[in-house]
Amino acid sequence: MALYAAETWTYKKEDIQRLEAFEMWVWRRMEKISWQDMKTNEGVLQLVQEKRSLMDVIWRRKKHWIGHILRGESLLK
């Protein structure tokens, strides 16, 4: 749901920061880590053995979407 139509969004710096904050919120919720535990984002990512990837997924989807548009296989033609 967080990535619905993300290929078509325009991104400002504050939008990217909010998406990254959302990603960290999700990791903290999944691991049941409270903000009062005073764990850094890097510490949480090391705990789950992951790296931030939400923006990477969005950029990858955006590249594929632009490829479809440029090939002319879309309804925008």
N, C-alpha and C positions, 0 to 999 in steps of 0.2 A: 504494500500500500504506500510505503514511503517513496517508492520509485515510480509511481504511476505517471506516465507521460513525461518522465524526466528528460527524455531526449529533446523535447521541445522547449524546455525551460531556458531562460536566460539567467545567468548567474552573476550576482554581485558578490563582493567580498563578504558582506554580512550574511548572505544566503549560504555561502560555503561554510562559514563559521557555524551557522545554525545547524546545518546538516551534519557537520562533524560532532557538534555537541549532542545531537540526537543519537548518532551512532554510539557515542560513549555512554549515553543514558541507557541505551538498549543493553550494552555489555554489562553495565553495572546492575541493571535489573535482572538479567539472566543469572548473574553470579551472586545476587542478593548482597551487594556491597552498598552500604549506606554512604551518603555524602559526609556523614559525621565520622566515618572511619578514617578520614583524612588520607586516602590513598590517591596517588597521582594517576593521571590518565595512562602514563607510561607503565606504572606498576600494574594497573588493571589489564593492560594489553599483554604484558609479560605473563600475568597469571593465566590468561585464557590462551596464551601462545598464538596470538594473532597480531596483525597490524591493521591500521586503518585502511579500509578498502571501499567504503561507500562511494567516495568521489571517483575512485578508479573505475568502479562499475558504471557510474553515470557517464564518465567521459568515453568509455568503451561503447556503451549503447548509443551515445550521441554520434560517434564516428560511423557506426554501422547504419544508423538512421540516415545520415547525410549521404552515405553511399547509395542507399536505395533511392533517395530523392534525385541524385545526380544521374543515376542510370535510367530514370524515367519510368520506373515500374510502380509509380505511385498514383494516387487519385488526384494529386495536385497538377498533373499534366493535363 
